[in-house]
Amino acid sequence: MYKPAFLIFAVLAALSQPSHAHSVRQWTVYFVNNTPILDDDGTAAVAAATEYYNLACPGKPVTLISGTDTVGSHEQNAQRSQAYGEAVMKELIKDGVAASVIRVQANGESHLQVPTDDDVAEILNRRVEIYLGDDPGGINCGDSYGPPISPGVN
């Protein structure tokens, strides 16, 4: 089981990565206990994505790609994945992103970040990736804004 400090480090490391022109504008929210409840780290990641979105690409599409680990049936994981995506979508909307620009792609357990056998709990697979821009890769979001900024940094 991953410790909360590890999750904080992972999120901060992702947010501190340098941004380059035509780079992916992406944030990841992890779900600790197979429930669609955002913890403080998840809420902070959504807030950082929203901050960047509002500065660099308001009105552009937001794609949420969600996945689960392999614990449970394929049907349960499809539902859980959809619930993860909807939880992040609700937080984005609460933070001011228009619902009309948000799309959820729930992949269930079909796109594992960490390959595992069936019925293996893996927090890195219980996630929602937030992509900003004209395609799921986030290309062009913020490129016309000027020099790319580091997400979440003022």
URCOR-V82548 format. One record per residue. SS is DSSP state (h for helix, s for strand, l for the rest). PSI is psi as a letter, one per 30 degrees, with the letter a starting at -180 (none if undefined). Layout:
[[SS;PSI] [SS;PSI]]
This chain:
[[l;k] [l;k] [l;l] [h;e] [h;e] [h;e] [h;e] [h;e] [h;e] [h;e] [h;e] [h;e] [h;e] [h;e] [h;f] [h;f] [l;k] [l;k] [l;k] [l;l] [l;k] [l;g] [l;l] [l;k] [l;j] [s;k] [s;l] [s;k] [s;k] [s;k] [l;k] [l;e] [l;h] [l;g] [l;k] [l;h] [l;k] [l;k] [l;a] [h;e] [h;e] [h;e] [h;e] [h;e] [h;e] [h;e] [h;e] [h;e] [h;e] [h;e] [h;e] [h;e] [h;e] [h;e] [h;e] [h;f] [l;h] [l;k] [l;f] [l;l] [l;k] [s;k] [s;k] [s;j] [s;j] [s;l] [s;l] [l;l] [l;a] [l;g] [l;k] [l;l] [l;l] [h;e] [h;e] [h;e] [h;e] [h;e] [h;e] [h;e] [h;e] [h;e] [h;e] [h;e] [h;e] [h;e] [h;e] [h;e] [h;e] [h;e] [h;e] [h;e] [h;e] [h;e] [l;f] [l;g] [l;k] [l;k] [h;e] [h;f] [h;f] [s;k] [s;k] [s;k] [s;j] [s;j] [l;f] [l;b] [l;g] [l;f] [l;i] [l;k] [l;e] [l;j] [l;k] [l;l] [l;l] [l;k] [l;h] [l;k] [l;k] [l;j] [h;e] [h;f] [h;f] [l;i] [s;l] [s;k] [s;k] [s;j] [s;k] [s;k] [l;a] [l;f] [l;l] [l;f] [l;f] [l;g] [l;k] [l;f] [l;j] [l;f] [h;e] [h;f] [h;f] [l;a] [l;k] [l;k] [l;l] [l;k] [l;k] [l;g] [l;k] [l;none]]
